[in-house]
């Protein structure tokens, strides 16, 4: 079979078989409208092209094109019906020509738009896409859309609508939005967007010695630095020739273009001029009320393969290839490319996350060394040998740990937990606690320097003031009713008309809600503690005859204490996750009710509320185990009870090996469970949802699946997506700093999680989420202050953990003050007090005249964990002098450790400047050049004006650039 080609006007070549033909039935055409360009066969052949008549036929078809499709609105249903009526009116060869022309025009459009980010003309870039479904009862929605889109056109945006017949589901309309140069220039001036005006002439002397060692971790230069380095200045529309504008179509990158368009969309009204309802404004409200189903900027191309379209950028493909794949976990991140594609706000987050992960490497190495030290000194653990020996631990009878169902027990039953405790409770623990106090200071100080460098490189210097003044929330603007003079700018600005009573009432309601939820968390923690107290007796009675020994592997390690701790930790973790889901919506609701002025203020208010809640939610159980469990037990005959003696819930005791192993268990379960659950939520759930939603593309591989439809089926990243990522990492930061003395391997677990987290987040953004609207941010915001607060608090908590939770200080006091040979022999016997059962007043009887169920008349002496005088002593049951020596040593250790660590912290912070010297020099150089170039620019402009006046005696103002049509601007800043 021979194939021939035909060409019409400037269109691309179309291949066609001589046997391919068209059916006279128009419905048959519609049925196969999505077939490929090379298979236009329907019914029987009635019209055949031959090579001899190809040119003549194509010319006649081009003439028909002019008569059939003169309008740009050929996609509308009205025009579609009109065209079909014209085709039906034709007969013979003319009708066949018209059918071929209509089908070929659709094929050309589909081929152009399949992976394109441009309008049908192939010239105007799609900066934003709105989608909607035309409801049966949606007259009000249609009216809103009509008015809203008309207002968008009024401010200068250009729109192009894809009819629902062109969508895959046949229901969804797509409105493509393009911002021409005039609009971009106007709002770049409004938003003070910095653009290049001169190439950077300062040499880069950042080469480090032995730089070749980092070669395997580097990225290609075109990925690491996708753009040259320039000096920049805020864009000024009246001085456009001052800047380096080579091509107006590419001068503003796509991230800046979609940011400008979203700025307009969020402030454009959907009411007519005669309507005074100011609240009807912004795309967010239209999304909430269902007028539009989605609003998003487009990704530039497919991520899996490089686009064949030369006009389509490949930044998304490069991000997927060099960043979003897990096999790149050892590579550096392409931060400049991330910033260029997603904007500075997302770029700052990944810069911080990457730097945090790099610093975790040092903490993980030191923590692992401390753990290995505990493992290597396993055999030197004298007190564990005494607990496990039959001569010492086997002959020491311990007092019951609960009133009813618990009996006497031998000390050597805690042998395994004693050995496990030594892995984390050793001399290395003290060193690691001090190290982490210094590490967290180095992390924060070096991050400030890294952040300052990014602020300069990404043109974010002095952005704070701009953001406060220009990035007003549309929700705030719609509520403003009065104007007030700004003392700084001396301009009138909109302000909220709120009385002091109204303001105080809302603040009271907001913070009362926060306190109520925090109280709910504390109540849940108390409930878990009550569970621990109640269930311990049950586990003790079940395991009385050691049924767990039937389990060959884990049986010997299961004790009532371990079973209670593990089950309580799991229950606590489930409660934490449930409360998180419930509180998130509450926090957003009360923050919206406050109506913050700027986006930065909104995020800061929400950050404080969410972090306070999460802090209590995640850390309260760890604080209980670390600082309260085993501290208020009392002694036999005078035990303390949680809700009074009537509750019969006796306060928990620690094992003879200490409470540190229980804190480790709690920390491991909550921290690891949170990380695993977070990764499941972030990776598996989006993948399943998008897999389910993308079935239509797999079920119809031959059909057209346009760029906007692909992105429409992805999930929205959400305005608070980045907020939750920060919150997750800050909670993790608290785990590895506040309680790290109890678990030196916590930084290692965090490091492994973060290596996965970086790539999972990158994969989500690149493949599973729509492209977020670009936003600027000069820092990580309020999170930096929160991290500093956690860093200070961590020094205190770790000092108290070493002093009061571990047994490090009592052992050192015994070895140096009470053991002449300065060794640990006899420590266990020294640390246990003696109870003469026959001499005690049995006040714990369940009923009058009965002994407790654990009472055994054959046992006359039992031991308990404390430093008290025995029965019969003149100070019986009072604390011994050794107790006060140990308490003094603990307090002295806390004071010394805190002063040493804080002194080093402040010295390091003073020694390391927040802004590197080369960055400071570059900032000064750029400010100088801006002033110098602007001065020279104005001088040259004046010279031109004077020369024109002298030559032509013209009094008109010279134009630096051609005049452009003016549009309405949605900002009071102009």
Secondary structure as UniProt FT lines:
FT   STRAND          3..6
FT   TURN            9..10
FT   STRAND          14..17
FT   TURN            18..19
FT   HELIX           26..31
FT   TURN            32..34
FT   TURN            37..38
FT   HELIX           51..53
FT   HELIX           54..68
FT   TURN            74..75
FT   HELIX           77..89
FT   HELIX           92..113
FT   TURN            114..115
FT   TURN            120..121
FT   STRAND          128..133
FT   TURN            136..137
FT   HELIX           139..154
FT   TURN            155..156
FT   STRAND          157..162
FT   HELIX           164..166
FT   STRAND          172..179
FT   HELIX           181..190
FT   TURN            191..192
FT   STRAND          194..199
FT   TURN            209..210
FT   HELIX           211..217
FT   HELIX           221..224
FT   STRAND          230..234
FT   HELIX           237..242
FT   HELIX           248..251
FT   HELIX           254..265
FT   TURN            266..267
FT   TURN            273..274
FT   TURN            278..279
FT   HELIX           283..288
FT   TURN            289..290
FT   STRAND          294..297
FT   TURN            310..311
FT   HELIX           315..319
FT   HELIX           320..324
FT   HELIX           326..328
FT   TURN            329..330
FT   HELIX           335..342
FT   HELIX           344..376
FT   HELIX           378..380
FT   HELIX           382..388
FT   TURN            390..395
FT   STRAND          397..398
FT   STRAND          409..410
FT   HELIX           411..414
FT   HELIX           415..424
FT   HELIX           427..457
FT   TURN            458..459
FT   TURN            461..462
FT   HELIX           463..470
FT   HELIX           474..479
FT   STRAND          482..485
FT   TURN            487..489
FT   STRAND          492..495
FT   HELIX           500..542
FT   TURN            543..545
FT   HELIX           547..550
FT   TURN            552..554
FT   HELIX           555..557
FT   HELIX           560..594
FT   HELIX           599..627
FT   TURN            628..631
FT   STRAND          634..635
FT   TURN            636..637
FT   STRAND          638..639
FT   TURN            642..643
FT   HELIX           645..647
FT   TURN            656..657
FT   HELIX           660..679
FT   HELIX           680..685
FT   HELIX           686..693
FT   HELIX           695..699
FT   TURN            700..702
FT   HELIX           707..712
FT   TURN            719..720
FT   HELIX           721..738
FT   HELIX           740..742
FT   TURN            744..745
FT   HELIX           746..763
FT   HELIX           764..768
FT   HELIX           782..800
FT   HELIX           801..805
FT   HELIX           808..813
FT   HELIX           814..818
FT   TURN            820..821
FT   TURN            825..826
FT   HELIX           827..831
FT   STRAND          832..836
FT   HELIX           837..839
FT   TURN            843..844
FT   TURN            848..849
FT   TURN            853..854
FT   TURN            857..858
FT   STRAND          861..865
FT   TURN            871..872
FT   TURN            874..877
FT   HELIX           881..911
FT   HELIX           917..952
FT   TURN            972..973
//
